[in-house]
Amino acid sequence: MEILQNARHERFAQNKAKGMSATEAYEKAGYKPSRQHAARLATKGDIVARVAELQGSTAKQITDVRDAARQHTQAAVETLVSVMEDRKAPPSARVAAANGLLDRGHGKATQYVEANVSVLDSLSFEQMQVLLAALDDLDNDGEGDPEGTSSTHH
């Protein structure tokens, strides 16, 4: 499949292929924010086909690089061993080579990461404003004064 004729459609497809949400890809392609339009565009046949093609070519490139690197595995291990055993090599190089061998043979040690992650962190400023307005509407829906201090009773 060729590049899509519509430049914004092509950018949208490329952004989707990179893993962006439809809404984010839509906005990054130059469109005004609209979840509805983004979702609709994401289901168009030519867009779906282009995203699949882009994702497939990326996977193929990664596989090609991995295969090329694996052809040099034995030489790389031998180089690490020779650096590690070379008493004239700087200690930092010997340690790095030893670590490389250990990582290769036994896998890297598990590293724990603590993170506070919120779905709100991924929202744009405009999306946050819409959310806050909706929450305000819910809070005030049929209640009048949210603090309950309204003196207008019928």
Backbone as CSV, one residue per row, in Angstrom:
resi,resn,N_x,N_y,N_z,CA_x,CA_y,CA_z,C_x,C_y,C_z
1,MET,0.849,-1.178,0.000,0.000,0.000,0.000,0.893,1.240,0.000
2,GLU,0.462,2.253,-0.702,1.224,3.497,-0.768,0.825,4.427,0.366
3,ILE,1.603,5.489,0.495,1.277,6.537,1.464,-0.103,7.086,1.128
4,LEU,-0.892,7.356,2.149,-2.238,7.874,1.926,-2.180,9.252,1.276
5,GLN,-3.091,9.522,0.359,-3.114,10.792,-0.367,-3.355,11.982,0.559
6,ASN,-4.250,11.821,1.512,-4.545,12.887,2.460,-3.434,12.895,3.508
7,ALA,-2.669,13.992,3.579,-1.505,14.072,4.462,-1.891,13.902,5.929
8,ARG,-3.027,14.461,6.333,-3.437,14.321,7.728,-3.868,12.888,8.033
9,HIS,-4.466,12.226,7.068,-4.814,10.816,7.252,-3.534,9.990,7.417
10,GLU,-2.522,10.293,6.625,-1.242,9.581,6.713,-0.601,9.802,8.090
11,ARG,-0.588,11.066,8.554,-0.025,11.357,9.884,-0.812,10.636,10.969
12,PHE,-2.135,10.617,10.831,-2.990,9.923,11.782,-2.617,8.435,11.814
13,ALA,-2.487,7.813,10.646,-2.147,6.391,10.565,-0.770,6.122,11.176
14,GLN,0.194,6.993,10.889,1.530,6.820,11.453,1.502,6.938,12.982
15,ASN,0.744,7.890,13.486,0.631,8.064,14.934,-0.042,6.859,15.582
16,LYS,-1.100,6.337,14.945,-1.766,5.142,15.460,-0.800,3.957,15.455
17,ALA,0.000,3.844,14.398,0.950,2.740,14.293,2.007,2.811,15.394
18,LYS,2.288,4.007,15.880,3.258,4.193,16.973,2.649,3.864,18.329
19,GLY,1.331,3.619,18.358,0.700,3.243,19.610,-0.125,4.330,20.279
20,MET,-0.275,5.475,19.621,-1.099,6.540,20.204,-2.564,6.142,20.168
21,SER,-3.344,6.704,21.085,-4.791,6.500,21.038,-5.326,7.222,19.805
22,ALA,-6.540,6.864,19.392,-7.137,7.509,18.222,-7.277,9.008,18.453
23,THR,-7.692,9.392,19.655,-7.879,10.813,19.960,-6.562,11.571,19.876
24,GLU,-5.521,11.007,20.480,-4.213,11.668,20.461,-3.654,11.732,19.042
25,ALA,-3.773,10.632,18.300,-3.283,10.599,16.920,-4.023,11.614,16.066
26,TYR,-5.313,11.755,16.313,-6.163,12.691,15.561,-5.681,14.128,15.784
27,GLU,-5.449,14.473,17.046,-5.005,15.831,17.367,-3.594,16.093,16.844
28,LYS,-2.698,15.098,16.969,-1.312,15.259,16.491,-1.261,15.358,14.974
29,ALA,-2.296,14.866,14.299,-2.347,14.943,12.829,-2.819,16.316,12.362
30,GLY,-3.229,17.155,13.307,-3.622,18.513,12.945,-5.105,18.795,13.000
31,TYR,-5.875,17.853,13.513,-7.316,18.058,13.626,-7.666,18.686,14.979
32,LYS,-8.828,19.331,15.016,-9.338,19.852,16.277,-9.778,18.669,17.130
33,PRO,-9.616,18.752,18.449,-9.976,17.631,19.322,-11.425,17.181,19.137
34,SER,-11.593,15.881,18.916,-12.928,15.291,18.792,-12.783,13.776,18.890
35,ARG,-13.214,13.209,20.021,-13.130,11.763,20.196,-13.985,11.040,19.171
36,GLN,-15.160,11.599,18.877,-16.066,10.964,17.924,-15.448,10.867,16.536
37,HIS,-14.924,11.989,16.046,-14.321,11.991,14.713,-13.061,11.129,14.676
38,ALA,-12.296,11.150,15.766,-11.084,10.325,15.828,-11.449,8.844,15.746
39,ALA,-12.468,8.445,16.488,-12.897,7.046,16.476,-13.405,6.639,15.096
40,ARG,-14.132,7.530,14.459,-14.665,7.240,13.122,-13.518,7.087,12.118
41,LEU,-12.541,8.001,12.177,-11.417,7.939,11.242,-10.608,6.657,11.458
42,ALA,-10.486,6.242,12.707,-9.699,5.049,13.024,-10.301,3.775,12.443
43,THR,-11.581,3.802,12.081,-12.225,2.596,11.544,-12.312,2.580,10.017
44,LYS,-11.869,3.664,9.379,-11.899,3.694,7.904,-10.960,2.630,7.353
45,GLY,-11.428,1.938,6.323,-10.675,0.821,5.749,-9.253,1.162,5.344
46,ASP,-9.058,2.285,4.639,-7.708,2.625,4.191,-6.801,2.979,5.371
47,ILE,-7.370,3.560,6.411,-6.577,3.907,7.606,-6.175,2.618,8.323
48,VAL,-7.129,1.722,8.515,-6.853,0.455,9.201,-5.761,-0.312,8.455
49,ALA,-5.863,-0.362,7.128,-4.881,-1.083,6.316,-3.509,-0.429,6.417
50,ARG,-3.472,0.899,6.393,-2.182,1.612,6.465,-1.523,1.408,7.826
51,VAL,-2.315,1.458,8.901,-1.763,1.245,10.250,-1.181,-0.169,10.341
52,ALA,-1.916,-1.153,9.831,-1.437,-2.538,9.860,-0.141,-2.678,9.070
53,GLU,-0.090,-2.020,7.910,1.122,-2.080,7.093,2.304,-1.452,7.826
54,LEU,2.086,-0.284,8.422,3.166,0.397,9.140,3.647,-0.431,10.329
55,GLN,2.727,-1.023,11.057,3.113,-1.841,12.199,3.852,-3.095,11.739
56,GLY,3.435,-3.653,10.642,4.107,-4.834,10.111,5.517,-4.536,9.651
57,SER,5.724,-3.395,8.998,7.066,-3.055,8.518,7.987,-2.753,9.683
58,THR,7.463,-2.172,10.756,8.278,-1.903,11.936,8.697,-3.217,12.578
59,ALA,7.768,-4.156,12.688,8.081,-5.458,13.268,9.133,-6.173,12.424
60,LYS,9.027,-6.072,11.093,9.985,-6.704,10.194,11.377,-6.096,10.372
61,GLN,11.456,-4.763,10.506,12.744,-4.098,10.699,13.394,-4.550,12.000
62,ILE,12.592,-4.647,13.066,13.124,-5.082,14.355,13.650,-6.506,14.242
63,THR,12.914,-7.366,13.561,13.332,-8.757,13.383,14.619,-8.835,12.579
64,ASP,14.738,-8.019,11.525,15.950,-8.014,10.703,17.172,-7.589,11.516
65,VAL,17.030,-6.553,12.331,18.143,-6.074,13.157,18.512,-7.130,14.188
66,ARG,17.496,-7.744,14.803,17.747,-8.784,15.809,18.500,-9.949,15.177
67,ASP,18.065,-10.367,13.986,18.724,-11.484,13.306,20.176,-11.153,12.971
68,ALA,20.414,-9.927,12.506,21.783,-9.511,12.176,22.666,-9.508,13.419
69,ALA,22.132,-9.016,14.530,22.910,-8.971,15.767,23.212,-10.379,16.270
70,ARG,22.262,-11.284,16.141,22.452,-12.653,16.639,23.537,-13.395,15.866
71,GLN,23.810,-12.976,14.650,24.874,-13.607,13.873,26.246,-13.330,14.489
72,HIS,26.346,-12.314,15.341,27.619,-11.936,15.944,27.686,-12.274,17.436
73,THR,26.755,-13.077,17.907,26.706,-13.387,19.330,28.000,-14.034,19.820
74,GLN,28.483,-15.051,19.124,29.690,-15.764,19.579,30.890,-14.822,19.627
75,ALA,31.063,-13.998,18.599,32.194,-13.065,18.579,32.066,-12.044,19.709
76,ALA,30.845,-11.601,19.983,30.630,-10.625,21.056,30.972,-11.223,22.412
77,VAL,30.558,-12.450,22.644,30.864,-13.117,23.910,32.369,-13.306,24.041
78,GLU,33.017,-13.723,22.975,34.483,-13.911,23.012,35.194,-12.595,23.302
79,THR,34.690,-11.498,22.739,35.277,-10.178,23.004,35.107,-9.799,24.468
80,LEU,33.916,-10.028,25.005,33.682,-9.733,26.420,34.618,-10.540,27.316
81,VAL,34.782,-11.810,26.997,35.680,-12.661,27.788,37.104,-12.143,27.705
82,SER,37.559,-11.786,26.498,38.948,-11.324,26.356,39.182,-10.010,27.098
83,VAL,38.204,-9.111,27.087,38.341,-7.850,27.832,38.322,-8.137,29.328
84,MET,37.443,-8.998,29.764,37.326,-9.314,31.182,38.623,-9.940,31.710
85,GLU,39.262,-10.766,30.906,40.473,-11.461,31.351,41.755,-10.681,31.092
86,ASP,41.670,-9.565,30.384,42.856,-8.768,30.059,43.263,-7.945,31.280
87,ARG,44.372,-8.344,31.932,44.848,-7.664,33.152,45.326,-6.239,32.878
88,LYS,45.600,-5.915,31.607,46.048,-4.565,31.265,44.875,-3.625,30.952
89,ALA,43.690,-4.188,30.790,42.510,-3.361,30.493,42.113,-2.596,31.745
90,PRO,41.551,-1.403,31.576,41.103,-0.636,32.746,40.062,-1.440,33.542
91,PRO,40.105,-1.319,34.853,39.145,-2.064,35.675,37.686,-1.813,35.274
92,SER,37.355,-0.587,34.887,35.968,-0.297,34.503,35.556,-1.109,33.276
93,ALA,36.469,-1.289,32.337,36.176,-2.078,31.138,36.022,-3.550,31.497
94,ARG,36.865,-4.041,32.396,36.789,-5.445,32.818,35.475,-5.722,33.547
95,VAL,35.076,-4.781,34.419,33.820,-4.935,35.154,32.637,-4.887,34.188
96,ALA,32.671,-3.951,33.247,31.581,-3.848,32.275,31.471,-5.130,31.452
97,ALA,32.609,-5.701,31.057,32.600,-6.947,30.295,32.048,-8.094,31.144
98,ALA,32.457,-8.158,32.393,31.968,-9.208,33.289,30.459,-9.067,33.488
99,ASN,30.005,-7.852,33.712,28.564,-7.620,33.860,27.815,-8.021,32.594
100,GLY,28.361,-7.696,31.448,27.728,-8.063,30.181,27.587,-9.574,30.042
101,LEU,28.627,-10.298,30.457,28.564,-11.761,30.392,27.535,-12.321,31.377
102,LEU,27.543,-11.780,32.596,26.586,-12.250,33.596,25.145,-11.961,33.153
103,ASP,24.931,-10.748,32.640,23.589,-10.397,32.164,23.151,-11.324,31.036
104,ARG,24.085,-11.621,30.153,23.755,-12.478,29.008,23.459,-13.904,29.463
105,GLY,24.233,-14.369,30.419,24.082,-15.754,30.858,22.951,-15.983,31.845
106,HIS,22.671,-14.973,32.664,21.700,-15.170,33.741,20.539,-14.192,33.696
107,GLY,20.579,-13.246,32.793,19.529,-12.223,32.729,19.834,-11.103,33.714
108,LYS,19.315,-9.945,33.430,19.546,-8.808,34.315,18.716,-8.972,35.574
109,ALA,19.248,-8.471,36.664,18.525,-8.541,37.928,17.265,-7.687,37.831
110,THR,16.217,-8.130,38.522,14.959,-7.389,38.535,15.159,-6.055,39.238
111,GLN,14.658,-5.008,38.626,14.726,-3.689,39.238,13.310,-3.243,39.542
112,TYR,13.099,-2.828,40.780,11.777,-2.389,41.192,11.680,-0.888,41.067
113,VAL,10.545,-0.431,40.562,10.311,0.992,40.367,9.013,1.352,41.070
114,GLU,9.067,2.413,41.850,7.857,2.914,42.478,7.368,4.102,41.686
115,ALA,6.090,4.096,41.354,5.546,5.201,40.572,4.106,5.467,40.986
116,ASN,3.768,6.716,41.031,2.382,7.116,41.231,1.851,7.522,39.867
117,VAL,0.951,6.720,39.327,0.445,6.962,37.987,-1.062,7.181,38.068
118,SER,-1.512,8.169,37.364,-2.935,8.481,37.343,-3.397,8.605,35.904
119,VAL,-4.604,8.145,35.642,-5.180,8.298,34.312,-5.300,9.781,33.967
120,LEU,-5.405,10.619,34.968,-5.533,12.057,34.733,-4.267,12.645,34.113
121,ASP,-3.118,12.006,34.351,-1.858,12.499,33.787,-1.853,12.467,32.260
122,SER,-2.655,11.591,31.665,-2.651,11.456,30.206,-3.645,12.398,29.526
123,LEU,-4.446,13.115,30.308,-5.438,14.001,29.712,-4.814,15.325,29.270
124,SER,-5.304,15.843,28.155,-4.875,17.163,27.706,-5.583,18.220,28.558
125,PHE,-5.136,19.450,28.452,-5.751,20.542,29.209,-7.233,20.661,28.857
126,GLU,-7.544,20.550,27.565,-8.934,20.663,27.129,-9.784,19.516,27.675
127,GLN,-9.226,18.303,27.659,-9.952,17.160,28.194,-10.196,17.324,29.695
128,MET,-9.212,17.864,30.395,-9.349,18.096,31.828,-10.461,19.113,32.093
129,GLN,-10.540,20.159,31.267,-11.588,21.160,31.426,-12.974,20.539,31.227
130,VAL,-13.110,19.686,30.215,-14.385,19.015,29.949,-14.759,18.127,31.138
131,LEU,-13.789,17.389,31.663,-14.037,16.518,32.800,-14.474,17.316,34.022
132,LEU,-13.786,18.403,34.295,-14.144,19.229,35.446,-15.531,19.838,35.284
133,ALA,-15.872,20.274,34.080,-17.203,20.834,33.834,-18.274,19.759,34.039
134,ALA,-18.000,18.537,33.568,-18.964,17.446,33.737,-19.137,17.099,35.214
135,LEU,-18.036,17.070,35.951,-18.132,16.794,37.388,-18.893,17.897,38.113
136,ASP,-18.669,19.130,37.701,-19.383,20.254,38.302,-20.878,20.143,38.015
137,ASP,-21.220,19.744,36.776,-22.631,19.557,36.416,-23.260,18.450,37.259
138,LEU,-22.531,17.354,37.453,-23.051,16.260,38.274,-23.262,16.698,39.718
139,ASP,-22.306,17.459,40.213,-22.370,17.929,41.593,-23.552,18.863,41.800
140,ASN,-23.857,19.668,40.791,-24.912,20.674,40.918,-26.235,20.254,40.294
141,ASP,-26.293,19.080,39.686,-27.484,18.639,38.972,-28.676,18.504,39.909
142,GLY,-29.612,19.412,39.778,-30.841,19.354,40.548,-30.675,19.728,42.004
143,GLU,-29.467,20.053,42.399,-29.236,20.337,43.805,-29.184,21.832,44.107
144,GLY,-29.069,22.626,43.070,-28.923,24.065,43.321,-27.536,24.341,43.846
145,ASP,-27.437,24.898,45.022,-26.173,25.262,45.649,-25.455,23.984,46.121
146,PRO,-24.211,23.749,45.680,-23.522,22.525,46.048,-23.239,22.428,47.543
147,GLU,-23.229,23.543,48.245,-22.953,23.526,49.671,-24.216,23.299,50.494
148,GLY,-25.348,23.325,49.845,-26.614,23.119,50.537,-27.044,24.318,51.347
149,THR,-26.530,25.502,51.007,-26.847,26.694,51.775,-27.893,27.567,51.092
150,SER,-28.446,27.041,49.986,-29.429,27.819,49.257,-30.692,28.015,50.093
151,SER,-31.229,29.211,50.091,-32.429,29.495,50.898,-33.672,29.592,50.038
152,THR,-33.590,29.143,48.776,-34.755,29.202,47.895,-35.472,27.892,47.923
153,HIS,-36.490,27.760,48.799,-37.321,26.561,48.861,-38.718,26.939,48.465
154,HIS,-39.397,26.056,47.760,-40.755,26.339,47.313,-41.750,25.697,48.212
